Amino acid sequence: MKFSSRIDTDRSSAELFDLIGDFSRGERALAARGAQVRRIDPSLEPGTSLGWVIRFHWRGGLRIVRMDVTRFDRPSHITLDGHSDQFDLAINLTVVALSRVKSRLLFETEIRPRTMRARLLLQTAKLGKAQLDRKYDQRIADFVAHLRAA
């Protein structure tokens, strides 16, 4: 299942990329929303890049997601790949310059099931895709606004 959102800002593309590429700020924003974020140190785990283990409560259960930065192309693209016990997750953030002082953030998320139960969950969720798209757009806009304010 794919979700995408576009956010236009009054910042230059370099400023917007620095904002979304500041992972410490993103960690604080997630912690402010109730998630427990633990950064994975690449020097302690050979073969890994910058990553996190994120724990959060959702729908009555504890969820654990492992996220890794797999692509960091300044000044336009960041890709995060992750997995949990039921899902694989890919997040693509792309910054597009609209003018010298305006830019657009394209935020795309793809969720792929790893189990039959997860596949059924996604099939059921597709029935309410329009509502999920609205909620996704709002959550991404809130997250970017929180990053700007922090």
C-alpha distance (Angstrom), angle and dihedral (degrees) to the residues before:
residue distance angle dihedral
M1 . . .
K2 3.79 . .
F3 3.78 130.5 .
S4 3.78 127.1 -176.1
S5 3.77 136.9 -179.9
R6 3.80 135.4 -176.2
I7 3.78 121.9 -150.3
D8 3.80 120.9 -173.2
T9 3.81 115.8 -155.1
D10 3.78 138.9 -174.0
R11 3.80 91.2 -126.7
S12 3.76 129.6 97.9
S13 3.78 116.5 -102.7
A14 3.82 91.3 -109.1
E15 3.83 91.8 53.1
L16 3.81 92.0 47.1
F17 3.80 92.2 48.6
D18 3.82 90.7 49.6
L19 3.80 88.7 50.7
I20 3.82 95.8 52.4
G21 3.81 92.6 36.1
D22 3.82 92.1 57.7
F23 3.79 96.6 99.0
S24 3.81 93.9 -179.5
R25 3.79 89.1 60.2
G26 3.82 90.1 48.1
E27 3.79 90.5 51.1
R28 3.81 90.4 53.1
A29 3.81 90.8 47.9
L30 3.81 91.5 53.0
A31 3.81 91.2 46.4
A32 3.80 89.7 51.6
R33 3.81 87.8 56.6
G34 3.80 91.6 54.8
A35 3.81 101.8 -95.3
Q36 3.79 122.8 132.1
V37 3.80 108.2 -131.8
R38 3.80 123.3 -167.5
R39 3.78 118.8 -177.8
I40 3.80 116.0 -137.9
D41 3.77 111.3 -134.7
P42 3.82 109.7 -137.3
S43 3.79 91.6 -148.5
L44 3.82 90.9 60.8
E45 3.81 95.8 46.4
P46 3.79 111.6 46.4
G47 3.77 116.1 -141.5
T48 3.79 96.6 24.1
S49 3.76 130.5 109.2
L50 3.78 126.7 -150.0
G51 3.77 107.5 -42.3
W52 3.76 148.1 151.7
V53 3.76 142.2 -144.6
I54 3.80 107.5 -140.0
R55 3.81 121.8 -165.4
F56 3.80 121.3 -170.2
H57 3.77 140.3 153.8
W58 3.78 116.7 -114.4
R59 3.79 128.1 168.0
G60 3.77 93.5 -9.9
G61 3.78 97.8 -50.2
L62 3.78 138.7 91.6
R63 3.81 111.3 -110.8
I64 3.79 123.6 -163.1
V65 3.80 121.6 -162.8
R66 3.79 127.7 -177.8
M67 3.84 112.1 -152.3
D68 3.81 127.9 -173.5
V69 3.79 131.9 -175.1
T70 3.80 104.9 -121.9
R71 3.80 99.6 169.0
F72 3.80 130.9 27.1
D73 3.81 111.7 171.0
R74 3.78 109.6 169.7
P75 3.04 123.7 -118.2
S76 3.77 102.8 14.4
H77 3.80 119.3 23.1
I78 3.82 142.0 46.2
T79 3.81 124.4 172.6
L80 3.80 124.5 -168.0
D81 3.79 121.9 -171.4
G82 3.74 123.2 -167.2
H83 3.75 146.5 161.3
S84 3.77 141.1 -157.9
D85 3.77 130.7 -174.3
Q86 3.82 91.7 -80.0
F87 3.81 107.8 21.5
D88 3.80 144.2 45.0
L89 3.78 113.5 -145.1
A90 3.81 133.0 -161.7
I91 3.81 122.8 -173.5
N92 3.80 120.6 -170.9
L93 3.80 120.6 -170.6
T94 3.78 116.5 -170.9
V95 3.81 125.8 -178.9
V96 3.80 116.8 -154.4
A97 3.81 122.1 -170.6
L98 3.81 110.9 -131.8
S99 3.81 94.0 177.7
R100 3.80 137.0 -26.1
V101 3.81 91.6 -73.7
K102 3.82 103.2 25.5
S103 3.76 131.2 65.9
R104 3.78 141.7 169.0
L105 3.79 129.3 -133.0
L106 3.79 116.1 -148.9
F107 3.81 108.1 -160.7
E108 3.82 114.2 -171.4
T109 3.78 127.8 178.7
E110 3.79 126.5 -173.3
I111 3.79 121.5 -169.6
R112 3.80 120.3 -164.9
P113 3.81 123.8 -174.1
R114 3.80 120.7 -122.0
T115 3.81 97.7 -171.6
M116 3.78 137.6 38.3
R117 3.80 90.3 -111.4
A118 3.81 90.1 53.9
R119 3.82 90.4 48.6
L120 3.81 90.2 54.5
L121 3.80 90.6 47.3
L122 3.81 91.4 53.8
Q123 3.81 92.2 45.7
T124 3.81 89.1 54.3
A125 3.81 91.5 46.1
K126 3.81 90.8 54.0
L127 3.80 88.4 67.5
G128 3.80 88.8 68.1
K129 3.82 96.7 36.5
A130 3.82 95.1 130.9
Q131 3.80 91.8 56.5
L132 3.82 91.4 44.0
D133 3.83 89.8 51.6
R134 3.82 91.0 53.9
K135 3.81 91.8 48.4
Y136 3.81 91.0 46.9
D137 3.82 92.2 51.6
Q138 3.80 90.8 49.5
R139 3.83 94.3 47.1
I140 3.81 92.7 49.1
A141 3.82 91.6 47.7
D142 3.83 90.0 49.2
F143 3.81 91.3 47.8
V144 3.83 93.0 51.2
A145 3.82 90.5 45.8
H146 3.81 89.1 51.4
L147 3.82 90.2 50.6
R148 3.81 90.6 51.7
A149 3.81 92.1 49.9
A150 3.82 95.7 46.3
